[in-house]
Amino acid sequence: MKPQRVLQLPSAHLDDDSIISWCAFNSAGDVQRSGRSALAALRRDLEPFGEGETLVLVPGELVRLTSVQIPSRQLRQIKQALPYMVEEMIADNIEEVHLAIPDGKPGEFDEIPVAIVRHELLIDWLDQLYQHGINPDFLGPDSLAAPWSENGRGFFVWDDRFIYRDAMFSAQAMFRAQLPAFLTLLKQQVDTATLGAVPRYTVYGGADSEADMQAVAEQVRAAQDCEVELTRYGESGDEVLAATALRQRGQMINLLQGGYRVQRDSQGEQRWWRVGLAAVIGLVVYGIVAAAGGLYLSWRAQQVEQQTVALYRELFPQERRVVSPQKQMLAHLRSQGAVSGGSPLPLLAKTAQALRGNNVRLDELHYRQQQNDLQVQLRTPSLEDLDRIKQALGGAGLGVDINSAVQQGDETLGRMNIRENRT
């Protein structure tokens, strides 16, 4: 086994002065040394321990862990369906987040575990690490590095945080101040799920967290009305997380997937690989005339991608790693206030003003951000009233399309799309 280094990032955003906890392991998996260094000095402090693989743990409260049911067991189909299954579960736009699943065969899980993290966070972490000479082989949430025993529920306590873990890919990281509220919610979930059966709880901690462990154990015992076991390690909390991550790496979710996947080929190997690929493509194009159009479009797409990367490097020469030019460019524009997300409030305000004073009852309202329009279902006493409402909306500078109008008893049920008129 290669020497290993485990780094723990402290927050969402890093700078030269950010303090990084680290732990170096030899090829046998034994701790050589641990410490804390400013990001600017991290590479220098790790040099005495030689080259090896680097595992990076990021704050678990910034990575949402969930699971979805997808009927297919084919990895390609699962990846295609995943964004649609997750979209309804998150507040962010699906284009703004990165989705990662565990390695291995999808058929191993009844539900597919998913880790969700914002692109801008992941890009910022990788950019800062690469600028300081750190090339991660693995990057995952520290919540999945907390100790845990099968069929048990555990609280890992260190510093001012705690991690609650109740399954292989189910964990939540929070601050200690949030513990009372979390225990109240946990009590309700346990009572509903177990029908009175009391789960087994264990509080874990390092040598530097004994007093905190006792305090958390008392809170859990009082809130859950159950016995709580204590498991204290001889190492510090940071060392416990690092060692657990190293042992359970195969049972964690590596966020470096898709466009973030680590590429270890040398420049020379990449050049020869590309030459060989170009030769193969040339032979295929020459031999299979029917596929020429598709191959040509694929080649053009690669050219456009290379031009995009080259343009991005020209605009932002300080960034050493270009993962996704479009997303990184959007992050720069948003940070400078050049791009902002659409808001339904102006459209809602005009619609409400136009509906005021009309005899109307609103049943449903749905805002579509990409189209910037409202889909509404409303009831009026008559079709004439519905037409007057359309005229009032038009007078407010809105475009209106009536999709349907049906008479139901003494009411008219109408469905319409409302949008801003484009000039």
Secondary structure by P-SEA (a helix, b strand, c coil): ccbbbbbbbccccccccbbbbbccccccccccccccccccccccccccccbbbbbbbccccccccbbbbbccccaaaaaaacccccccccccccccbbbbbbccccccccbbbbbbbbaaaaaaaaaaaaaacccccbbbbccccccccccbbbbbbcccbbbbbccccccccccccaaaaaaaaaaaaaaaacccbbbbbbbbbccccaaaaaaaaaaaaaaacbbbbbbbbcccaaaaaaaaaaaaccccccccccccccccccaaaaaaaaaaaaaaaaaaaaccccaaaaaaaaaaaaaaaaaaaaaaaaacccccccccaaaaaaaaaaaaccbbbbbaaaaaaaaaaaaccccccccbbbbbccccbbbbbbccccaaaaaaaaaaaaaabbbbbbccccccccbbbbbbbbbcccc
